[in-house]
Every structure is written in structure tokens, then in C-alpha cells.
């Protein structure tokens, strides 16, 4: 994995996924290690972010690295008309690795092709979010004791949800049974669904959340993303399609864990937070350990 960019979850093999999860477990036990003191990490966020940016910066800082970058495009030379190519070529001179979020699909792949340092995709539009996927895999394995042969439900915005797209692709390596719960307007794209079909895995499409809850080990809730809709009226039609309340969990499996990439709006009510099956805030914490593992592995300080 040394000097290897991570743009799509498929850029790393199943074996490399597992190695990252093992390294993350080691960093969870010992998160403060000054093994990146000689490195500079650039975080280029052309789109708003809280958890991804801060967890990457926390991961880098805990490992002793210096962090440079910007938190939105308005504070970069993009406002002066600078191209993404020129930005990446310039920043490559200042750092050892680039972490980038950008609203345009394909931007991370382009950046990885022109950069002289490795690039980690922190989200490119509605396309991919591979580091979220790795922390999701870490969270699933930690709570279920395995990754194979699980029933996983994805709920909400399956059309634009880059976290869903990446995680579906990754879970196709583990004989997963998929339950896809969404309004008709937000169904999982055929291009992503093809990954499931190519592996001959079982999947079920639903519009009713209640019929799915008793059947699954992981309930992966997602936000209906207002910013992905060109027409505000289309968003208004679907924004409250699924709202998970604590009393809806009474018939669920004992091992069920509720996950969410965050931020949430109103798709999980706050009474669920006190339920032992709620895992989304710990899931966010796991992102620090996974991103420590990625930085250390790609920079070559661990194998």
C-alpha cells in the first residue's frame, strides 16, 4: 500500500482492506504514536465537512504529522480561477500526502493522476467515499465479530449516497445479503447494483422500513441529501421518507447495530441514541483509527 492512492474502495484488495482494519485495531489500543513527525499531510476540502476532515486531522496530529490545507473552496485560489490541476500540482510540492474532498465526481481520480504524492479521496460528489467505507467495515467487524454472511439494510438516499455506493461494493466481498430501502426516486443506481449481481448475491428492494428491521444485523441509515437535488421541490417530496424511532426497534435482533455516516437531520430521532443498538457516534470515533492506519500504511511507516 506504500505510496498508493485510495480513490475508490476497489483500489485496495480485500486483503488490503483487512490489513487496514488490523492496523486500525492496533491504533485504537495505542492512538498516540509519533511515527509521522517527518511528514506533512494536506487536507483540501472544496466541500463542507466536519467528521471526515476533523478525524483525518486528528489522526495525523496524534501520529505527529503537520497538517496544512483549507476547509472550503472559498479560502483557496479556486476563487481566482485556478484549475484543480494547478492546485494539485502546487500543493504536491508542499506535502507528502493529499486528502481531498470535492463536489465533482471523478475529481479525486483526476487529482491522483496529476499529483506527485499519494491522494486519498475524502468524497467526490455522489461517487465514492472509501475511507468512510473502511471505518464502516471496521465498525461492522467490531460489533458483529465478522464481515461474512450478514444481512445489511441500507436506508434512505441510495441514489446519491456515496457512502452507500462504496460500502455496497466492499460488502460484495463478504457474501452479504442486501436490503435496499428507499423511495422510488432514490433507488440504488444500476451501476452500483451490478456489483451485487456480478457476485450472485441476494438483494431485496423495499419501500417499507418496518418490514426490514427484524431481518437485519446492520441497519445503515442515511440522510436525504438536500444539496444533491437540482429542484428543491423534488427534495421536499422525499425528505421525511424514513424516520427511525426507538419504539420501532422492539422486534429487532439482539445483535443489531444502527449505523449512520452522519450528519443526521431527522432520520433518527434522539430517543434512539440511548438504545444500546445505536452505534453511529462510536462509528465516527472509529474513523480516527482507520484513518491513522491509512496514513501510516500509505506513507510506508508500517507494513
Number of C-alpha atoms within 10 A of each C-alpha: 19 15 16 17 24 24 27 22 23 13 14 18 13 15 9 12 19 15 17 26 23 15 20 25 18 14 21 17 9 10 16 15 13 13 15 20 14 10 17 18 22 24 24 23 23 20 17 13 15 10 15 24 20 14 20 26 23 19 25 27 19 20 21 18 20 17 17 15 18 16 17 16 15 12 12 17 13 15 10 8 8 11 11 16 14 15 16 22 15 13 20 19 11 15 20 18 24 29 24 26 26 21 17 14 14 18 21 27 17 15 25 21 15 15 21 19 23 24 28 28 27 26 30 24 20 20 22 26 27 28 26 27 27 25 25 25 22 25 25 21 14 15 17 15 9 13 18 15 12 18 19 25 25 25 31 30 27 26 23 22 23 21 23 28 25 22 22 22 19 23 22 19 16 15 17 21 20 21 23 24 26 24 21 12 13 17 20 24 12 11 9 16 15 12 18 22 13 9 13 11 15 13 17 11 16 18 17 15 22 15 10 22 22 16 17 20 22 22 23 22 26 24 23 28 17 14 10 15 13 9 10 11 10 12 17 13 11 18 20 14 17 24 17 20 14 16 9 14 16 10 11 17 15 11 12 23 23 21 23 23 22 16 12 15 14 14 20 20 13 12 11 18 16 9 13 12 21 19 19 22 13 11 23 21 15 23 27 26 28 32 27 27 26 27 26 22 19 20 20 14 12 14 13
